[in-house]
Amino acid sequence: MSMQEPTGWLTALALMAAFSTFLLKQIGREYVKELSREYADFTDAYRRFMKFMVGRHRVFGAATLIVLAAHAYPVLAGSFISASGLIAAFALISAAVTGVWLFYGKKSLRTGLLSAHRALAFVLLLAVILHLFFTGMIAF
């Protein structure tokens, strides 16, 4: 097993942790919010977990970029490139740039950047899924 495979799975794991914030918020809005008082303990635990994960979204995103570099280095050093991997990497970097700009630059979430960040996250998800199935390498 080459080094690309474990680092690829670590990249996907960090990405899923970053992406989970969207899913956790959606579940909270649509389902947990509607639960009766009978499930108050579950609701409180869910909200604490959601707050924990949302608070670390930037950490998960940064970890994804770092592990991506470790995943891509052996491929590039071997003078190979994966077209699907390149597309996924570009989508990740684009999503990260919009996220960083939202956090450090434009403090307002009312700009179109939040929608762009989310759209790029979904493009990234699709690109990663494609990369899992089509990893063909091209020499350069």
C-alpha positions in Angstrom: 0.0 0.0 0.0 1.4 3.4 -1.0 1.3 6.5 1.2 -1.5 8.0 -1.0 -4.2 5.6 0.1 -4.1 6.3 3.9 -3.6 10.0 3.4 -6.5 10.0 0.9 -8.8 8.4 3.5 -7.6 10.9 6.1 -8.3 13.7 3.7 -11.8 12.3 3.2 -12.3 11.9 7.0 -11.3 15.5 7.7 -13.5 16.7 4.9 -16.5 14.8 6.3 -15.9 16.3 9.7 -15.9 19.8 8.1 -19.0 18.9 6.0 -20.8 17.5 9.0 -21.5 21.0 10.4 -23.9 21.6 7.6 -25.7 18.3 8.1 -25.8 18.7 11.9 -27.4 22.2 11.6 -29.9 20.9 9.0 -30.9 18.0 11.2 -31.1 20.3 14.2 -33.4 22.7 12.3 -35.7 20.1 10.7 -35.9 17.3 13.3 -34.4 18.0 16.7 -36.1 21.3 17.0 -39.5 19.5 16.5 -38.9 16.9 19.3 -41.2 17.1 22.3 -40.0 17.9 25.8 -39.9 14.2 26.5 -36.6 14.1 24.6 -35.1 17.2 26.2 -32.0 15.3 27.3 -31.3 14.1 23.8 -32.0 17.6 22.4 -29.5 19.1 24.8 -26.9 16.5 24.1 -27.4 16.9 20.4 -27.1 20.7 20.6 -23.9 20.5 22.7 -22.4 18.1 20.1 -23.4 20.3 17.2 -21.9 23.3 18.9 -18.7 21.4 19.5 -18.5 20.4 15.8 -19.5 23.7 14.4 -16.9 25.4 16.6 -14.2 23.3 15.0 -15.3 23.7 11.4 -12.2 25.8 10.6 -9.9 23.3 12.2 -11.4 20.5 10.2 -11.1 22.5 7.0 -7.5 23.4 7.8 -6.7 19.7 8.6 -8.3 18.7 5.2 -5.9 21.1 3.4 -2.9 19.8 5.3 -3.7 16.2 4.7 -4.4 16.9 1.1 -0.9 18.2 0.7 0.5 15.0 2.2 -1.8 13.0 -0.1 -0.8 15.0 -3.3 3.0 15.2 -2.7 4.0 11.6 -3.5 1.8 11.7 -6.6 3.3 15.0 -7.9 6.8 13.9 -6.9 6.4 10.8 -9.0 5.5 13.0 -12.0 1.9 11.8 -12.1 -1.3 13.6 -11.7 -4.9 12.4 -11.4 -7.4 14.6 -13.3 -10.2 13.8 -10.8 -7.9 14.5 -7.9 -6.9 17.8 -9.4 -10.5 18.8 -9.8 -11.2 17.7 -6.1 -8.1 19.6 -4.9 -9.2 22.7 -6.8 -12.7 22.5 -5.3 -11.2 22.1 -1.8 -8.9 25.0 -2.2 -11.7 27.2 -3.6 -14.0 26.3 -0.8 -11.2 27.0 1.7 -10.4 30.4 0.2 -14.1 31.5 0.3 -14.3 30.2 3.9 -11.1 32.1 5.0 -12.4 35.2 3.2 -15.7 34.9 5.0 -14.0 34.6 8.4 -11.2 37.1 8.1 -12.3 39.4 5.3 -16.0 39.9 4.8 -17.5 39.5 8.2 -21.0 39.7 6.9 -22.6 36.3 6.1 -25.2 38.1 3.9 -22.8 38.4 1.0 -23.0 35.8 -1.7 -19.8 34.2 -0.4 -21.6 32.0 2.1 -23.7 30.5 -0.7 -20.6 30.1 -2.8 -18.7 28.4 0.0 -21.6 26.0 0.5 -22.0 25.3 -3.2 -18.2 24.7 -3.5 -18.5 22.2 -0.6 -21.1 20.3 -2.5 -19.0 20.4 -5.7 -16.1 19.2 -3.6 -18.2 16.3 -2.3 -19.1 15.2 -5.8 -15.5 15.6 -7.0 -14.2 13.4 -4.1 -16.8 10.7 -4.9 -15.7 10.8 -8.5 -12.0 10.7 -7.5 -12.7 7.6 -5.4 -14.0 5.8 -8.5 -11.8 7.4 -11.2 -8.3 7.8 -10.0 -6.5 7.2 -13.3 -3.1 8.7 -13.3 -1.6 10.8 -16.1 2.2 11.2 -16.5 3.5 14.7 -17.0 
